[in-house]
Amino acid sequence: MDAKARAELRELVLLHLERYGPDCRWMLARRLMGASGYHPSFDEGELDSICDELVSEGLVEVRSIAVKRGPTSSIKPWLKNRAREGKVKRPRCFITVRGRRAAAAIRARLADERHPRGPPRRENMRCITSTT
């Protein structure tokens, strides 16, 4: 994978974790930025190495904790019991504060690329340049 594609994948991982919340690496490979399906959309080995880089830079941290342990609907008691147990499953990637800042900067850059602000509007220029 070349450097440009690798940088884009890093940005996608940060944006995904900011938008969708914590995910394990297995799920990141399959549903990165809202994709669906069982087969991975990206190479799992490449995604693992990118996650390791993000962890070493302090943008992402990996924790093996139960994400939600609250009660669920009383109509489904089997789900309620499972929610109470809070089993630790796969280690999940959580975005840190530094990662949120980096993702916000990436999101702002992408928004400017999609919709450039352009020159100021004519009616706004009149109030700036008028001296009366």
Secondary structure, DSSP 8 states (H G I E B T S, - for coil): --HHHHHHHHHHHHHHHHHH--EEHHHHHHHGGG--SSS-SS-HHHHHHHHHHHHHHTSEEEE-S-S------TT-HHHHHHHHH----S-EEEE-HHHHHHHHHHHHHHHHHHS---S--HHHHHHHH---
